[in-house]
Each structure stands twice: as structure tokens, then as C-alpha cells.
Amino acid sequence: MKEFLRSAAFKIIAGLLVVCFGMMIAAGSSKGFSGVGESLIGFFVKPFQEISTWVGDGVSGFFSELFAGSKLREENEALQQEINELRSQLTEYDNALRENENYKDYLGLAKENPDWKLVAASVVERDPISAYGEFKINKGSLQGIKERDVVITADGMVGVISQVGWTYSTVETLLDPNLNVGCICSRTGDTGLLAGTMLLAADGLTSLSYIDKTSGIQPGDYIITGGSELFPARLVVGRVQKISSEDGGSGLHAVITPVVDIKRVQEVMVITDFYGKAKEESGLQG
Amino acid sequence: MPFYRRASFREAIKWVVYGLILLLAYCLQTTKGLTVPIFGVRPLLMVGVVICVAFFEQEVGACVFAFFAGLLMDYACNTLLGYFALFFVLTSLAISFLTHFLALPNFTTFLAVSSVSLVLLCHADFFFRFILTEEEGLVPYYLHTFLPTWLYTGLTILLFYFLLRFVFLRLQPQNEAEMTTI
């Protein structure tokens, strides 16, 4: 034992421990160090991530087809009948179907918001023990993505970019208590602050607080972003599930079901620029 | 047993194979669809690789491997760079030291050492990442997500034990392989 403590091996190991500790302190106090280190790691593992995502999608598709075969057959017969009925109204629904396809491909969003600059991305990695559904996408600073850029799908908001590497970005979701978004009820115009909790995040829910106690907000109402220098306005966030009084009775508190299934989302868009976006880090929570 | 060892070609190949297994574990751990979820949780496969390598290898090699594995784990779990690296280096040092100085490196020892390591790693991680931040809802999260993930991780360690044992015995220089009782 004494020999080991005096040996070069012990000095190497002690050096490693000091390096680890130093890296943590440097990363904690200066995001720049952490960003470069993780960018290098991300650059190295990206090809393996892309391959494993491609394989994973194939495996998932194979098993879902295998186990859902009979169910798909019944669904197919029912859909066939529905298509026959819809055929008689084909002319009338053509425009609606075209708009729906466009919406699915985000063109609808782009038309309504011509000032948005969008970058398409895919989810390549999920942290198995993240409490808030955090995930990584396959685009980074090389594609123009920056920290605090908003992440959306065709259905609504997913979260914001919390970390950016050269070829990857980490997304902090709406379930995370660190993400505070100023929101309003689309029906009543009442305002509130969206911030998740660990308890709600386990069920894929988030919460809206500081709602005025005279508010007419009800379960089923849609919650949208209020708009700020960080978040574009009128992004759908979720629907009210239930309302309760806040501790102390100073206001109301709502449980919100996000419109996007955050723990299953696969394809997203990142809004890299929009009219009114802050050009510098302002520290605002939105 | 000497601490310095002249690197042979087989030794180099062995470490390359360990590295590839680590990368494979990283891909399986982070990609949805490549591991079977049990009650919605997936295992932390890189932890198993680190523990097994520490069990088979000497302290220096095990700690250097653990350092790089820890950095990869920090990237995967989005923790502070160096966080898991520190945990893995300490764990590998303890496992390697225990195995090569104090106990016979056999399967029973492996079960004991890996179980204790997992319990300590799991709870140290939970303490530093969640208890210190004083978040609400910790108990349900611990019982429904965190603990099952690490229990599932414990089951997968057995697979890595046999795989890495095979690699170790095949590629370790012959005279040293004969000296082990694994």
C-alpha cells in the first residue's frame, strides 16, 4: 500500500482526479470551457449517433408493425369505409387537405409568421434519467442555432435551446422548472408564468402560476405565449387541465397539458430568428 | 505485480476493443428503440462497462478509461463536464485496488464489488444532482424513475462482465492472463 502511494501510478491517478475537479470548476464558472469540451465530444460521437438513431428507428418500426398487425388491419378497413364517404365530398375538402399537408410541413406556420427563420432538426439522443424530458437534436451553431432559441413542432412549443455545440444542441423542455415562459390564455387573455415541477413532469404536465384570482380561465382553454424578446407571440403551449388556488390564496394556479408529447417528439423546428427578438443575451426569462 | 507495463500490440488492441464497447454502450444508452424499456426506464450501460473494465484492469488503465468514459457520460446526461468523470475515476480506483490487492478477482467478488459500487454511485449522483438542489417531488421521482434505472443498469452489468471477460482473456498478454483466476 505504501509502495502504491509513492508510485507513479498513484500520481497519475491523483492528477486525473485534480483534472476532473478542475474541469468541473472551470465548466461551472465559465460556460465557454464546457461548451468547447462538449462540442469536441459531440463532434466525435455525432456519426455514431446518426447511425444508432437510424438503426433505432428501423428497430422500433419493425416491432411496432409486428405487434400492431391485426390492429392495423381493422383500422385499415374502417379507414377504407371512411375514405369512400369522403370521396363524395372530394372537391370541397381539397383545399383543406392541402392546407393540412402544408401545416404538417410547417409551411402554414411559415406563412403566418414570415419573419421566422426556421431550422429543421431531429431528436438524436435522450437522457434516460432526465426528469424533464431533456433531449439533444442534430443541429448546432454551425447551422445558426444559438442558446435560448425556441424549439417547436407543427403543434406547438416544445422548449428552448439550453446548450449549443457545433453539431448538436440540448433542448430544455416546457416541463423544466428552469424554463419560465410568460403566457396568456387565448380565450380570456389572462396572463401567467409557465414553469414546470418535478412532480408534474413525471406525468408529462407543466404548470401555469401567478394567474389573477378573478381570471375566467377554465379547463380546456388553450395557453399561448405572450411574446417577448425571447419568445415569439401566439405559440401554442398547452391546454388547461385543472385550476386551483395558489398557496396563500393570492392567485390561481393551473396544471397544463402540453400540446406536444415532449417525451416522444422526434422531429422539431428551431426558430433562430423572429421579428423583435433580442439580439444580445438580456437575461430575461420571458 | 509491476505497475508499469510495456504496451504490446495485443494490449493496444484490447484497449481499442474496450473503447468500441464503450461507444456501443453510449449509442445503446442514448438512442430510443435500441434498448428494451422496462416500466418506461432504460439502463445506463456505460456505467456497466466502466465497472467491468475496472474489475479486470490495473488501476492506472482503469482510471484513464474511466476518465474518458465519464466525459462521454457527462455529454450524454448533460451534466457539468467532469462530474461523472470524477465519480467514475474514484469508483474505478476503488474497484481495481480492491480486486487486485485485497480480494480474489472471481465472479463472486465481481458481484459484491459491482453491487456496492452501483449503490454508492447511484446515491451519490442523486444526492449531488437532486437533493442539493432541493427540488420538489424527489421521492416519487426516485422511486419511479431514478432507482429503477439503476436497478436495470445492475442487470445489464452481468452481460458486460461476460463480454469484457472474453475480451480480457483473449487479448491480455498470455503470461498475465494465466496469473488471473477470473
Interface residues (C-beta under 8 A of the other chain):
Chain A: M1 F4 S7 A8 A9 I12 I13 L16 L17 V19 C20 F21 G22 M23 M24 A27 G28 F33 S34 G37 E38 I41 G42 V45 F48 Q49 I51 S52 T53 V55 G56 D57 V59 S60 V124 E125 R126 D127 P128 I129 S130 A131 E134 K136 S162 Q163 T170 P177 T197 M198 L199 L200 A201 A202
Chain B: F3 Y4 L23 Y26 C27 L28 Q29 T30 T31 K32 G33 L34 V41 R42 P43 L44 Q58 E59 V60 C63 V64 F67 G70 L71 L72 D74 Y75 A76 C77 N78 L80 L81 G82 Y83 A85 L86 V89 L90 L93 F97 F101 F130 E135 E136 G137 L138 P140 Y141 H144 T145 F146 T149
